[in-house]
Every structure is written in structure tokens, then in C-alpha cells.
């Protein structure tokens, strides 16, 4: 599983910790964005497969891999 490091200035850390635990906030923000993007990718895959009479892979991870391999989405890594 990938791991990422986020570097904040002291001011940024204090600003976020004013409303929340910084690590919890970062994890929540990233998890929320990933969930929204997964839905967008799967929806795009379903539309593409329906339009092109292609069987859709089974399972979310396989569907995202299929979307990438079909060129529906690309990754920066």
C-alpha cells in the first residue's frame, strides 16, 4: 500500500489543528477525494463499456485497472 508524507508549515499545522486533528483531517480529505474519484472512474467505465459492448471487470479495483488499460483514465504515476 502506498504511503505519502505531507509537509506543513507551522502556521498550516496550527490552522488545521484549530478545527481538527491534523492527521485525521488529512486522512479524511484524501479518503473522501479517492472515493469520489473511484465513483467517477467506474461511472466512466460503465458508460464506455456499454457504448462499446465490452464486459465490465468484476470488483472495484479491477474496474479501475480496466479503465486505465482502456485509456478511459490515466494516472500520473
mmCIF file of the N, C-alpha and C atoms, coordinates in Angstrom:
data_MODEL
# 
_entry.id   MODEL 
# 
loop_
_atom_site.group_PDB 
_atom_site.id 
_atom_site.type_symbol 
_atom_site.label_atom_id 
_atom_site.label_alt_id 
_atom_site.label_comp_id 
_atom_site.label_asym_id 
_atom_site.label_entity_id 
_atom_site.label_seq_id 
_atom_site.pdbx_PDB_ins_code 
_atom_site.Cartn_x 
_atom_site.Cartn_y 
_atom_site.Cartn_z 
_atom_site.occupancy 
_atom_site.B_iso_or_equiv 
_atom_site.pdbx_formal_charge 
_atom_site.auth_seq_id 
_atom_site.auth_comp_id 
_atom_site.auth_asym_id 
_atom_site.auth_atom_id 
_atom_site.pdbx_PDB_model_num 
ATOM 1   N N  . UNK A 1 1  ? 0.854   -1.165 0.000   1.00 0.00 ? 1  UNK A N  1 
ATOM 2   C CA . UNK A 1 1  ? 0.000   0.000  0.000   1.00 0.00 ? 1  UNK A CA 1 
ATOM 3   C C  . UNK A 1 1  ? 0.904   1.233  0.000   1.00 0.00 ? 1  UNK A C  1 
ATOM 4   N N  . UNK A 1 2  ? 0.644   2.184  -0.891  1.00 0.00 ? 2  UNK A N  1 
ATOM 5   C CA . UNK A 1 2  ? 1.473   3.398  -0.923  1.00 0.00 ? 2  UNK A CA 1 
ATOM 6   C C  . UNK A 1 2  ? 1.346   4.214  0.362   1.00 0.00 ? 2  UNK A C  1 
ATOM 7   N N  . UNK A 1 3  ? 2.421   4.895  0.680   1.00 0.00 ? 3  UNK A N  1 
ATOM 8   C CA . UNK A 1 3  ? 2.442   5.786  1.834   1.00 0.00 ? 3  UNK A CA 1 
ATOM 9   C C  . UNK A 1 3  ? 2.963   7.133  1.369   1.00 0.00 ? 3  UNK A C  1 
ATOM 10  N N  . UNK A 1 4  ? 2.386   8.193  1.855   1.00 0.00 ? 4  UNK A N  1 
ATOM 11  C CA . UNK A 1 4  ? 2.768   9.535  1.445   1.00 0.00 ? 4  UNK A CA 1 
ATOM 12  C C  . UNK A 1 4  ? 3.110   10.371 2.662   1.00 0.00 ? 4  UNK A C  1 
ATOM 13  N N  . UNK A 1 5  ? 3.958   11.342 2.457   1.00 0.00 ? 5  UNK A N  1 
ATOM 14  C CA . UNK A 1 5  ? 4.335   12.266 3.516   1.00 0.00 ? 5  UNK A CA 1 
ATOM 15  C C  . UNK A 1 5  ? 3.877   13.658 3.118   1.00 0.00 ? 5  UNK A C  1 
ATOM 16  N N  . UNK A 1 6  ? 3.267   14.354 4.046   1.00 0.00 ? 6  UNK A N  1 
ATOM 17  C CA . UNK A 1 6  ? 2.817   15.728 3.816   1.00 0.00 ? 6  UNK A CA 1 
ATOM 18  C C  . UNK A 1 6  ? 3.604   16.635 4.746   1.00 0.00 ? 6  UNK A C  1 
ATOM 19  N N  . UNK A 1 7  ? 4.150   17.694 4.193   1.00 0.00 ? 7  UNK A N  1 
ATOM 20  C CA . UNK A 1 7  ? 4.900   18.647 4.998   1.00 0.00 ? 7  UNK A CA 1 
ATOM 21  C C  . UNK A 1 7  ? 4.098   19.936 5.098   1.00 0.00 ? 7  UNK A C  1 
ATOM 22  N N  . UNK A 1 8  ? 3.843   20.358 6.328   1.00 0.00 ? 8  UNK A N  1 
ATOM 23  C CA . UNK A 1 8  ? 3.111   21.593 6.583   1.00 0.00 ? 8  UNK A CA 1 
ATOM 24  C C  . UNK A 1 8  ? 4.024   22.583 7.285   1.00 0.00 ? 8  UNK A C  1 
ATOM 25  N N  . UNK A 1 9  ? 3.774   23.836 7.035   1.00 0.00 ? 9  UNK A N  1 
ATOM 26  C CA . UNK A 1 9  ? 4.476   24.852 7.819   1.00 0.00 ? 9  UNK A CA 1 
ATOM 27  C C  . UNK A 1 9  ? 3.870   24.867 9.220   1.00 0.00 ? 9  UNK A C  1 
ATOM 28  N N  . UNK A 1 10 ? 4.543   25.494 10.141  1.00 0.00 ? 10 UNK A N  1 
ATOM 29  C CA . UNK A 1 10 ? 3.989   25.605 11.497  1.00 0.00 ? 10 UNK A CA 1 
ATOM 30  C C  . UNK A 1 10 ? 2.637   26.296 11.472  1.00 0.00 ? 10 UNK A C  1 
ATOM 31  N N  . UNK A 1 11 ? 2.522   27.336 10.658  1.00 0.00 ? 11 UNK A N  1 
ATOM 32  C CA . UNK A 1 11 ? 1.253   28.072 10.575  1.00 0.00 ? 11 UNK A CA 1 
ATOM 33  C C  . UNK A 1 11 ? 0.138   27.193 10.013  1.00 0.00 ? 11 UNK A C  1 
ATOM 34  N N  . UNK A 1 12 ? 0.436   26.395 8.986   1.00 0.00 ? 12 UNK A N  1 
ATOM 35  C CA . UNK A 1 12 ? -0.573  25.496 8.422   1.00 0.00 ? 12 UNK A CA 1 
ATOM 36  C C  . UNK A 1 12 ? -1.001  24.453 9.448   1.00 0.00 ? 12 UNK A C  1 
ATOM 37  N N  . UNK A 1 13 ? -0.036  23.893 10.158  1.00 0.00 ? 13 UNK A N  1 
ATOM 38  C CA . UNK A 1 13 ? -0.340  22.895 11.182  1.00 0.00 ? 13 UNK A CA 1 
ATOM 39  C C  . UNK A 1 13 ? -1.240  23.486 12.264  1.00 0.00 ? 13 UNK A C  1 
ATOM 40  N N  . UNK A 1 14 ? -0.909  24.670 12.728  1.00 0.00 ? 14 UNK A N  1 
ATOM 41  C CA . UNK A 1 14 ? -1.726  25.320 13.764  1.00 0.00 ? 14 UNK A CA 1 
ATOM 42  C C  . UNK A 1 14 ? -3.118  25.635 13.246  1.00 0.00 ? 14 UNK A C  1 
ATOM 43  N N  . UNK A 1 15 ? -3.208  26.074 11.992  1.00 0.00 ? 15 UNK A N  1 
ATOM 44  C CA . UNK A 1 15 ? -4.516  26.428 11.425  1.00 0.00 ? 15 UNK A CA 1 
ATOM 45  C C  . UNK A 1 15 ? -5.429  25.211 11.342  1.00 0.00 ? 15 UNK A C  1 
ATOM 46  N N  . UNK A 1 16 ? -4.894  24.084 10.864  1.00 0.00 ? 16 UNK A N  1 
ATOM 47  C CA . UNK A 1 16 ? -5.718  22.878 10.768  1.00 0.00 ? 16 UNK A CA 1 
ATOM 48  C C  . UNK A 1 16 ? -6.039  22.332 12.152  1.00 0.00 ? 16 UNK A C  1 
ATOM 49  N N  . UNK A 1 17 ? -5.068  22.345 13.058  1.00 0.00 ? 17 UNK A N  1 
ATOM 50  C CA . UNK A 1 17 ? -5.313  21.784 14.386  1.00 0.00 ? 17 UNK A CA 1 
ATOM 51  C C  . UNK A 1 17 ? -6.308  22.624 15.187  1.00 0.00 ? 17 UNK A C  1 
ATOM 52  N N  . UNK A 1 18 ? -6.581  23.837 14.729  1.00 0.00 ? 18 UNK A N  1 
ATOM 53  C CA . UNK A 1 18 ? -7.600  24.678 15.367  1.00 0.00 ? 18 UNK A CA 1 
ATOM 54  C C  . UNK A 1 18 ? -8.981  24.044 15.237  1.00 0.00 ? 18 UNK A C  1 
ATOM 55  N N  . UNK A 1 19 ? -9.232  23.334 14.124  1.00 0.00 ? 19 UNK A N  1 
ATOM 56  C CA . UNK A 1 19 ? -10.545 22.732 13.899  1.00 0.00 ? 19 UNK A CA 1 
ATOM 57  C C  . UNK A 1 19 ? -10.552 21.216 13.983  1.00 0.00 ? 19 UNK A C  1 
ATOM 58  N N  . UNK A 1 20 ? -9.373  20.578 13.907  1.00 0.00 ? 20 UNK A N  1 
ATOM 59  C CA . UNK A 1 20 ? -9.363  19.118 13.859  1.00 0.00 ? 20 UNK A CA 1 
ATOM 60  C C  . UNK A 1 20 ? -7.964  18.590 14.147  1.00 0.00 ? 20 UNK A C  1 
ATOM 61  N N  . UNK A 1 21 ? -7.899  17.316 14.433  1.00 0.00 ? 21 UNK A N  1 
ATOM 62  C CA . UNK A 1 21 ? -6.626  16.615 14.489  1.00 0.00 ? 21 UNK A CA 1 
ATOM 63  C C  . UNK A 1 21 ? -6.065  16.603 13.064  1.00 0.00 ? 21 UNK A C  1 
ATOM 64  N N  . UNK A 1 22 ? -4.857  17.081 12.881  1.00 0.00 ? 22 UNK A N  1 
ATOM 65  C CA . UNK A 1 22 ? -4.291  17.269 11.544  1.00 0.00 ? 22 UNK A CA 1 
ATOM 66  C C  . UNK A 1 22 ? -4.246  15.956 10.766  1.00 0.00 ? 22 UNK A C  1 
ATOM 67  N N  . UNK A 1 23 ? -3.719  14.915 11.370  1.00 0.00 ? 23 UNK A N  1 
ATOM 68  C CA . UNK A 1 23 ? -3.615  13.638 10.659  1.00 0.00 ? 23 UNK A CA 1 
ATOM 69  C C  . UNK A 1 23 ? -4.991  13.095 10.287  1.00 0.00 ? 23 UNK A C  1 
ATOM 70  N N  . UNK A 1 24 ? -5.950  13.200 11.185  1.00 0.00 ? 24 UNK A N  1 
ATOM 71  C CA . UNK A 1 24 ? -7.308  12.736 10.896  1.00 0.00 ? 24 UNK A CA 1 
ATOM 72  C C  . UNK A 1 24 ? -7.924  13.545 9.762   1.00 0.00 ? 24 UNK A C  1 
ATOM 73  N N  . UNK A 1 25 ? -7.685  14.852 9.767   1.00 0.00 ? 25 UNK A N  1 
ATOM 74  C CA . UNK A 1 25 ? -8.234  15.702 8.708   1.00 0.00 ? 25 UNK A CA 1 
ATOM 75  C C  . UNK A 1 25 ? -7.626  15.339 7.363   1.00 0.00 ? 25 UNK A C  1 
ATOM 76  N N  . UNK A 1 26 ? -6.314  15.159 7.316   1.00 0.00 ? 26 UNK A N  1 
ATOM 77  C CA . UNK A 1 26 ? -5.646  14.802 6.063   1.00 0.00 ? 26 UNK A CA 1 
ATOM 78  C C  . UNK A 1 26 ? -6.142  13.445 5.567   1.00 0.00 ? 26 UNK A C  1 
ATOM 79  N N  . UNK A 1 27 ? -6.211  12.469 6.458   1.00 0.00 ? 27 UNK A N  1 
ATOM 80  C CA . UNK A 1 27 ? -6.716  11.147 6.063   1.00 0.00 ? 27 UNK A CA 1 
ATOM 81  C C  . UNK A 1 27 ? -8.143  11.224 5.550   1.00 0.00 ? 27 UNK A C  1 
ATOM 82  N N  . UNK A 1 28 ? -8.983  12.003 6.210   1.00 0.00 ? 28 UNK A N  1 
ATOM 83  C CA . UNK A 1 28 ? -10.367 12.153 5.773   1.00 0.00 ? 28 UNK A CA 1 
ATOM 84  C C  . UNK A 1 28 ? -10.471 12.831 4.417   1.00 0.00 ? 28 UNK A C  1 
ATOM 85  N N  . UNK A 1 29 ? -9.672  13.859 4.211   1.00 0.00 ? 29 UNK A N  1 
ATOM 86  C CA . UNK A 1 29 ? -9.704  14.573 2.933   1.00 0.00 ? 29 UNK A CA 1 
ATOM 87  C C  . UNK A 1 29 ? -9.253  13.667 1.793   1.00 0.00 ? 29 UNK A C  1 
ATOM 88  N N  . UNK A 1 30 ? -8.179  12.939 1.995   1.00 0.00 ? 30 UNK A N  1 
ATOM 89  C CA . UNK A 1 30 ? -7.654  12.060 0.950   1.00 0.00 ? 30 UNK A CA 1 
ATOM 90  C C  . UNK A 1 30 ? -8.616  10.901 0.687   1.00 0.00 ? 30 UNK A C  1 
ATOM 91  N N  . UNK A 1 31 ? -9.152  10.324 1.743   1.00 0.00 ? 31 UNK A N  1 
ATOM 92  C CA . UNK A 1 31 ? -10.102 9.222  1.585   1.00 0.00 ? 31 UNK A CA 1 
ATOM 93  C C  . UNK A 1 31 ? -11.352 9.683  0.842   1.00 0.00 ? 31 UNK A C  1 
ATOM 94  N N  . UNK A 1 32 ? -11.843 10.862 1.183   1.00 0.00 ? 32 UNK A N  1 
ATOM 95  C CA . UNK A 1 32 ? -13.022 11.400 0.505   1.00 0.00 ? 32 UNK A CA 1 
ATOM 96  C C  . UNK A 1 32 ? -12.770 11.661 -0.971  1.00 0.00 ? 32 UNK A C  1 
ATOM 97  N N  . UNK A 1 33 ? -11.632 12.247 -1.293  1.00 0.00 ? 33 UNK A N  1 
ATOM 98  C CA . UNK A 1 33 ? -11.292 12.510 -2.688  1.00 0.00 ? 33 UNK A CA 1 
ATOM 99  C C  . UNK A 1 33 ? -11.139 11.203 -3.455  1.00 0.00 ? 33 UNK A C  1 
ATOM 100 N N  . UNK A 1 34 ? -10.461 10.236 -2.871  1.00 0.00 ? 34 UNK A N  1 
ATOM 101 C CA . UNK A 1 34 ? -10.273 8.943  -3.538  1.00 0.00 ? 34 UNK A CA 1 
ATOM 102 C C  . UNK A 1 34 ? -11.619 8.265  -3.800  1.00 0.00 ? 34 UNK A C  1 
ATOM 103 N N  . UNK A 1 35 ? -12.524 8.326  -2.835  1.00 0.00 ? 35 UNK A N  1 
ATOM 104 C CA . UNK A 1 35 ? -13.841 7.721  -3.020  1.00 0.00 ? 35 UNK A CA 1 
ATOM 105 C C  . UNK A 1 35 ? -14.625 8.379  -4.142  1.00 0.00 ? 35 UNK A C  1 
ATOM 106 N N  . UNK A 1 36 ? -14.581 9.701  -4.193  1.00 0.00 ? 36 UNK A N  1 
ATOM 107 C CA . UNK A 1 36 ? -15.286 10.428 -5.252  1.00 0.00 ? 36 UNK A CA 1 
ATOM 108 C C  . UNK A 1 36 ? -14.695 10.106 -6.624  1.00 0.00 ? 36 UNK A C  1 
ATOM 109 N N  . UNK A 1 37 ? -13.374 10.041 -6.703  1.00 0.00 ? 37 UNK A N  1 
ATOM 110 C CA . UNK A 1 37 ? -12.725 9.748  -7.982  1.00 0.00 ? 37 UNK A CA 1 
ATOM 111 C C  . UNK A 1 37 ? -12.990 8.314  -8.420  1.00 0.00 ? 37 UNK A C  1 
ATOM 112 N N  . UNK A 1 38 ? -13.028 7.375  -7.474  1.00 0.00 ? 38 UNK A N  1 
ATOM 113 C CA . UNK A 1 38 ? -13.343 5.987  -7.826  1.00 0.00 ? 38 UNK A CA 1 
ATOM 114 C C  . UNK A 1 38 ? -14.729 5.909  -8.453  1.00 0.00 ? 38 UNK A C  1 
ATOM 115 N N  . UNK A 1 39 ? -15.698 6.623  -7.896  1.00 0.00 ? 39 UNK A N  1 
ATOM 116 C CA . UNK A 1 39 ? -17.054 6.625  -8.458  1.00 0.00 ? 39 UNK A CA 1 
ATOM 117 C C  . UNK A 1 39 ? -17.053 7.197  -9.865  1.00 0.00 ? 39 UNK A C  1 
ATOM 118 N N  . UNK A 1 40 ? -16.317 8.299  -10.075 1.00 0.00 ? 40 UNK A N  1 
ATOM 119 C CA . UNK A 1 40 ? -16.248 8.912  -11.413 1.00 0.00 ? 40 UNK A CA 1 
ATOM 120 C C  . UNK A 1 40 ? -15.622 7.956  -12.417 1.00 0.00 ? 40 UNK A C  1 
ATOM 121 N N  . UNK A 1 41 ? -14.559 7.272  -12.018 1.00 0.00 ? 41 UNK A N  1 
ATOM 122 C CA . UNK A 1 41 ? -13.881 6.347  -12.922 1.00 0.00 ? 41 UNK A CA 1 
ATOM 123 C C  . UNK A 1 41 ? -14.785 5.170  -13.270 1.00 0.00 ? 41 UNK A C  1 
ATOM 124 N N  . UNK A 1 42 ? -15.425 4.580  -12.274 1.00 0.00 ? 42 UNK A N  1 
ATOM 125 C CA . UNK A 1 42 ? -16.303 3.437  -12.522 1.00 0.00 ? 42 UNK A CA 1 
ATOM 126 C C  . UNK A 1 42 ? -17.482 3.858  -13.396 1.00 0.00 ? 42 UNK A C  1 
ATOM 127 N N  . UNK A 1 43 ? -18.055 5.032  -13.158 1.00 0.00 ? 43 UNK A N  1 
ATOM 128 C CA . UNK A 1 43 ? -19.148 5.515  -13.998 1.00 0.00 ? 43 UNK A CA 1 
ATOM 129 C C  . UNK A 1 43 ? -18.692 5.708  -15.437 1.00 0.00 ? 43 UNK A C  1 
ATOM 130 N N  . UNK A 1 44 ? -17.508 6.269  -15.635 1.00 0.00 ? 44 UNK A N  1 
ATOM 131 C CA . UNK A 1 44 ? -16.966 6.455  -16.990 1.00 0.00 ? 44 UNK A CA 1 
ATOM 132 C C  . UNK A 1 44 ? -16.728 5.102  -17.653 1.00 0.00 ? 44 UNK A C  1 
ATOM 133 N N  . UNK A 1 45 ? -16.236 4.128  -16.879 1.00 0.00 ? 45 UNK A N  1 
ATOM 134 C CA . UNK A 1 45 ? -16.017 2.787  -17.407 1.00 0.00 ? 45 UNK A CA 1 
ATOM 135 C C  . UNK A 1 45 ? -17.329 2.150  -17.842 1.00 0.00 ? 45 UNK A C  1 
ATOM 136 N N  . UNK A 1 46 ? -18.350 2.244  -17.010 1.00 0.00 ? 46 UNK A N  1 
ATOM 137 C CA . UNK A 1 46 ? -19.649 1.657  -17.347 1.00 0.00 ? 46 UNK A CA 1 
ATOM 138 C C  . UNK A 1 46 ? -20.186 2.272  -18.640 1.00 0.00 ? 46 UNK A C  1 
ATOM 139 N N  . UNK A 1 47 ? -20.117 3.583  -18.756 1.00 0.00 ? 47 UNK A N  1 
ATOM 140 C CA . UNK A 1 47 ? -20.590 4.247  -19.975 1.00 0.00 ? 47 UNK A CA 1 
ATOM 141 C C  . UNK A 1 47 ? -19.806 3.773  -21.195 1.00 0.00 ? 47 UNK A C  1 
ATOM 142 N N  . UNK A 1 48 ? -18.489 3.709  -21.072 1.00 0.00 ? 48 UNK A N  1 
ATOM 143 C CA . UNK A 1 48 ? -17.633 3.294  -22.180 1.00 0.00 ? 48 UNK A CA 1 
ATOM 144 C C  . UNK A 1 48 ? -17.936 1.851  -22.578 1.00 0.00 ? 48 UNK A C  1 
ATOM 145 N N  . UNK A 1 49 ? -18.015 0.970  -21.594 1.00 0.00 ? 49 UNK A N  1 
ATOM 146 C CA . UNK A 1 49 ? -18.269 -0.434 -21.888 1.00 0.00 ? 49 UNK A CA 1 
ATOM 147 C C  . UNK A 1 49 ? -19.657 -0.639 -22.488 1.00 0.00 ? 49 UNK A C  1 
ATOM 148 N N  . UNK A 1 50 ? -20.639 0.078  -21.996 1.00 0.00 ? 50 UNK A N  1 
ATOM 149 C CA . UNK A 1 50 ? -21.981 -0.011 -22.573 1.00 0.00 ? 50 UNK A CA 1 
ATOM 150 C C  . UNK A 1 50 ? -21.976 0.452  -24.030 1.00 0.00 ? 50 UNK A C  1 
ATOM 151 N N  . UNK A 1 51 ? -21.299 1.551  -24.298 1.00 0.00 ? 51 UNK A N  1 
ATOM 152 C CA . UNK A 1 51 ? -21.251 2.102  -25.663 1.00 0.00 ? 51 UNK A CA 1 
ATOM 153 C C  . UNK A 1 51 ? -20.475 1.217  -26.623 1.00 0.00 ? 51 UNK A C  1 
ATOM 154 N N  . UNK A 1 52 ? -19.523 0.432  -26.105 1.00 0.00 ? 52 UNK A N  1 
ATOM 155 C CA . UNK A 1 52 ? -18.645 -0.365 -26.962 1.00 0.00 ? 52 UNK A CA 1 
ATOM 156 C C  . UNK A 1 52 ? -18.829 -1.866 -26.795 1.00 0.00 ? 52 UNK A C  1 
ATOM 157 N N  . UNK A 1 53 ? -19.903 -2.276 -26.118 1.00 0.00 ? 53 UNK A N  1 
ATOM 158 C CA . UNK A 1 53 ? -20.235 -3.688 -25.923 1.00 0.00 ? 53 UNK A CA 1 
ATOM 159 C C  . UNK A 1 53 ? -19.048 -4.483 -25.364 1.00 0.00 ? 53 UNK A C  1 
ATOM 160 N N  . UNK A 1 54 ? -18.476 -3.959 -24.263 1.00 0.00 ? 54 UNK A N  1 
ATOM 161 C CA . UNK A 1 54 ? -17.339 -4.587 -23.591 1.00 0.00 ? 54 UNK A CA 1 
ATOM 162 C C  . UNK A 1 54 ? -17.788 -5.049 -22.214 1.00 0.00 ? 54 UNK A C  1 
ATOM 163 N N  . UNK A 1 55 ? -17.373 -6.248 -21.836 1.00 0.00 ? 55 UNK A N  1 
ATOM 164 C CA . UNK A 1 55 ? -17.695 -6.764 -20.498 1.00 0.00 ? 55 UNK A CA 1 
ATOM 165 C C  . UNK A 1 55 ? -16.936 -5.950 -19.451 1.00 0.00 ? 55 UNK A C  1 
ATOM 166 N N  . UNK A 1 56 ? -17.611 -5.653 -18.378 1.00 0.00 ? 56 UNK A N  1 
ATOM 167 C CA . UNK A 1 56 ? -17.014 -4.875 -17.292 1.00 0.00 ? 56 UNK A CA 1 
ATOM 168 C C  . UNK A 1 56 ? -16.360 -5.821 -16.295 1.00 0.00 ? 56 UNK A C  1 
ATOM 169 N N  . UNK A 1 57 ? -15.163 -5.478 -15.886 1.00 0.00 ? 57 UNK A N  1 
ATOM 170 C CA . UNK A 1 57 ? -14.441 -6.282 -14.901 1.00 0.00 ? 57 UNK A CA 1 
ATOM 171 C C  . UNK A 1 57 ? -15.240 -6.362 -13.599 1.00 0.00 ? 57 UNK A C  1 
ATOM 172 N N  . UNK A 1 58 ? -14.971 -7.388 -12.824 1.00 0.00 ? 58 UNK A N  1 
ATOM 173 C CA . UNK A 1 58 ? -15.663 -7.607 -11.558 1.00 0.00 ? 58 UNK A CA 1 
ATOM 174 C C  . UNK A 1 58 ? -14.823 -7.063 -10.404 1.00 0.00 ? 58 UNK A C  1 
ATOM 175 N N  . UNK A 1 59 ? -15.411 -6.215 -9.613  1.00 0.00 ? 59 UNK A N  1 
ATOM 176 C CA . UNK A 1 59 ? -14.735 -5.648 -8.447  1.00 0.00 ? 59 UNK A CA 1 
ATOM 177 C C  . UNK A 1 59 ? -14.170 -4.269 -8.751  1.00 0.00 ? 59 UNK A C  1 
ATOM 178 N N  . UNK A 1 60 ? -14.220 -3.416 -7.745  1.00 0.00 ? 60 UNK A N  1 
ATOM 179 C CA . UNK A 1 60 ? -13.829 -2.018 -7.918  1.00 0.00 ? 60 UNK A CA 1 
ATOM 180 C C  . UNK A 1 60 ? -12.380 -1.851 -8.372  1.00 0.00 ? 60 UNK A C  1 
ATOM 181 N N  . UNK A 1 61 ? -11.471 -2.557 -7.760  1.00 0.00 ? 61 UNK A N  1 
ATOM 182 C CA . UNK A 1 61 ? -10.061 -2.428 -8.124  1.00 0.00 ? 61 UNK A CA 1 
ATOM 183 C C  . UNK A 1 61 ? -9.835  -2.870 -9.565  1.00 0.00 ? 61 UNK A C  1 
ATOM 184 N N  . UNK A 1 62 ? -10.437 -3.990 -9.943  1.00 0.00 ? 62 UNK A N  1 
ATOM 185 C CA . UNK A 1 62 ? -10.316 -4.485 -11.319 1.00 0.00 ? 62 UNK A CA 1 
ATOM 186 C C  . UNK A 1 62 ? -10.964 -3.514 -12.308 1.00 0.00 ? 62 UNK A C  1 
ATOM 187 N N  . UNK A 1 63 ? -12.046 -2.869 -11.918 1.00 0.00 ? 63 UNK A N  1 
ATOM 188 C CA . UNK A 1 63 ? -12.705 -1.908 -12.795 1.00 0.00 ? 63 UNK A CA 1 
ATOM 189 C C  . UNK A 1 63 ? -11.829 -0.678 -13.020 1.00 0.00 ? 63 UNK A C  1 
ATOM 190 N N  . UNK A 1 64 ? -11.172 -0.228 -11.973 1.00 0.00 ? 64 UNK A N  1 
ATOM 191 C CA . UNK A 1 64 ? -10.275 0.919  -12.125 1.00 0.00 ? 64 UNK A CA 1 
ATOM 192 C C  . UNK A 1 64 ? -9.095  0.531  -13.011 1.00 0.00 ? 64 UNK A C  1 
ATOM 193 N N  . UNK A 1 65 ? -8.541  -0.659 -12.807 1.00 0.00 ? 65 UNK A N  1 
ATOM 194 C CA . UNK A 1 65 ? -7.463  -1.144 -13.673 1.00 0.00 ? 65 UNK A CA 1 
ATOM 195 C C  . UNK A 1 65 ? -7.932  -1.230 -15.130 1.00 0.00 ? 65 UNK A C  1 
ATOM 196 N N  . UNK A 1 66 ? -9.156  -1.697 -15.336 1.00 0.00 ? 66 UNK A N  1 
ATOM 197 C CA . UNK A 1 66 ? -9.708  -1.806 -16.689 1.00 0.00 ? 66 UNK A CA 1 
ATOM 198 C C  . UNK A 1 66 ? -9.857  -0.428 -17.319 1.00 0.00 ? 66 UNK A C  1 
ATOM 199 N N  . UNK A 1 67 ? -10.332 0.539  -16.554 1.00 0.00 ? 67 UNK A N  1 
ATOM 200 C CA . UNK A 1 67 ? -10.482 1.897  -17.077 1.00 0.00 ? 67 UNK A CA 1 
ATOM 201 C C  . UNK A 1 67 ? -9.138  2.468  -17.505 1.00 0.00 ? 67 UNK A C  1 
ATOM 202 N N  . UNK A 1 68 ? -8.112  2.187  -16.727 1.00 0.00 ? 68 UNK A N  1 
ATOM 203 C CA . UNK A 1 68 ? -6.759  2.655  -17.071 1.00 0.00 ? 68 UNK A CA 1 
ATOM 204 C C  . UNK A 1 68 ? -6.268  1.946  -18.333 1.00 0.00 ? 68 UNK A C  1 
ATOM 205 N N  . UNK A 1 69 ? -6.454  0.617  -18.389 1.00 0.00 ? 69 UNK A N  1 
ATOM 206 C CA . UNK A 1 69 ? -5.941  -0.138 -19.532 1.00 0.00 ? 69 UNK A CA 1 
ATOM 207 C C  . UNK A 1 69 ? -6.679  0.205  -20.823 1.00 0.00 ? 69 UNK A C  1 
ATOM 208 N N  . UNK A 1 70 ? -7.935  0.618  -20.723 1.00 0.00 ? 70 UNK A N  1 
ATOM 209 C CA . UNK A 1 70 ? -8.693  1.014  -21.908 1.00 0.00 ? 70 UNK A CA 1 
ATOM 210 C C  . UNK A 1 70 ? -8.423  2.469  -22.307 1.00 0.00 ? 70 UNK A C  1 
ATOM 211 N N  . UNK A 1 71 ? -7.654  3.175  -21.486 1.00 0.00 ? 71 UNK A N  1 
ATOM 212 C CA . UNK A 1 71 ? -7.341  4.570  -21.786 1.00 0.00 ? 71 UNK A CA 1 
ATOM 213 C C  . UNK A 1 71 ? -8.447  5.541  -21.451 1.00 0.00 ? 71 UNK A C  1 
ATOM 214 N N  . UNK A 1 72 ? -9.420  5.087  -20.669 1.00 0.00 ? 72 UNK A N  1 
ATOM 215 C CA . UNK A 1 72 ? -10.515 5.965  -20.250 1.00 0.00 ? 72 UNK A CA 1 
ATOM 216 C C  . UNK A 1 72 ? -10.004 7.003  -19.282 1.00 0.00 ? 72 UNK A C  1 
ATOM 217 N N  . UNK A 1 73 ? -9.111  6.588  -18.419 1.00 0.00 ? 73 UNK A N  1 
ATOM 218 C CA . UNK A 1 73 ? -8.431  7.484  -17.467 1.00 0.00 ? 73 UNK A CA 1 
ATOM 219 C C  . UNK A 1 73 ? -6.946  7.168  -17.509 1.00 0.00 ? 73 UNK A C  1 
ATOM 220 N N  . UNK A 1 74 ? -6.150  8.111  -17.089 1.00 0.00 ? 74 UNK A N  1 
ATOM 221 C CA . UNK A 1 74 ? -4.720  7.868  -16.979 1.00 0.00 ? 74 UNK A CA 1 
ATOM 222 C C  . UNK A 1 74 ? -4.276  8.261  -15.575 1.00 0.00 ? 74 UNK A C  1 
ATOM 223 N N  . UNK A 1 75 ? -3.157  7.730  -15.173 1.00 0.00 ? 75 UNK A N  1 
ATOM 224 C CA . UNK A 1 75 ? -2.630  8.053  -13.860 1.00 0.00 ? 75 UNK A CA 1 
ATOM 225 C C  . UNK A 1 75 ? -1.335  8.839  -14.037 1.00 0.00 ? 75 UNK A C  1 
ATOM 226 N N  . UNK A 1 76 ? -1.009  9.595  -13.037 1.00 0.00 ? 76 UNK A N  1 
ATOM 227 C CA . UNK A 1 76 ? 0.215   10.400 -13.101 1.00 0.00 ? 76 UNK A CA 1 
ATOM 228 C C  . UNK A 1 76 ? 1.435   9.608  -12.677 1.00 0.00 ? 76 UNK A C  1 
ATOM 229 N N  . UNK A 1 77 ? 1.221   8.390  -12.186 1.00 0.00 ? 77 UNK A N  1 
ATOM 230 C CA . UNK A 1 77 ? 2.378   7.589  -11.745 1.00 0.00 ? 77 UNK A CA 1 
ATOM 231 C C  . UNK A 1 77 ? 2.700   6.496  -12.726 1.00 0.00 ? 77 UNK A C  1 
# 
